[in-house]
Amino acid sequence: MTGVKRCALVIGASSAIAQALIDNLLLNDELVVYAISRRFPADFSDRMLNQKRLQLLECDYSPAQLSAIIEKIKTTSLPCVKVFICNGILHNRTFLPEKKIEQFSADIFQQVMHINAVVPGLWLQQLITLLKHPLPCVVVVFSARVGSISDNRAGGWYSYRASKAALNMFVKTAAIEYARRAKNVRLIVFHPGTTDSKLSQPFQSNVAPEKLFKPEFVATQLLSLIKPLGSESYVSDHQATFIDWQGKEIEW
């Protein structure tokens, strides 16, 4: 692939925002994009057939498969300059977020915690050796404002809130170690706002139309926010930052 110089990773690539990010990243002719997911929707795979700079990698998110993917990417010798960890669950066919404490379930809590906090943590564990190189690298981990302990005024959603709070603390802690071992990496925790996707569908009736964002809008906003961080002239303080789609900082 002539002209390719760097690569980007989009993890949890079957989500609406992740697919919008992939479309946007592929506009850069110098970038190979690795899209990683448990499974890819047929329409997404078909649409991307002719994208030579897109690699679709299926992964069950076990430590062994994560390690194998990292080793595969290392063999390309392309420096990875952007990583987006988009994994997340709020509900599925069997459960919704808890409205009251009586609805709390240990089994559901463990499932939500694993997807929202453990899987991103495993990726941050594996990525550190891949991302240590001379070029600036930005790692964006998708979280949510409801994971802010300081901002919790409404209550409810026990499992989701706790999982995102755990994720936020993991990233904030990882940033301290990355600052020692991979100084070129900047970690960002990102709240995308309420996006028109399967994740938010059961709750969209409570959202003002102007606050319900298209995935393409969120992807464009995010890429514009992190662009300065990828500059070789940017001086990082090596602290994780928790921001929303406008670039405004959120209290941890």
Secondary structure, 3 states (H helix, E strand, C coil): CCCCCEEEEEECCCCHHHHHHHHHHCCCCCEEEEEEECCCCHHHHHHCCCCCCEEEEECCCCHHHHHHHHHHHHCCCCCEEEEEECCCCCCCCCCCCCCCHHHCCHHHHHHHHHHHHHHHHHHHHHHHHHHCCCCCEEEEEECCHHHCCCCCCCCCCHHHHHHHHHHHHHHHHHHHHHHHHCCCEEEEEEECCCECCCCCHHHHHHCCHHHCECHHHHHHHHHHHHHHHHCCCCCCCCCCEEEECCCCECCC
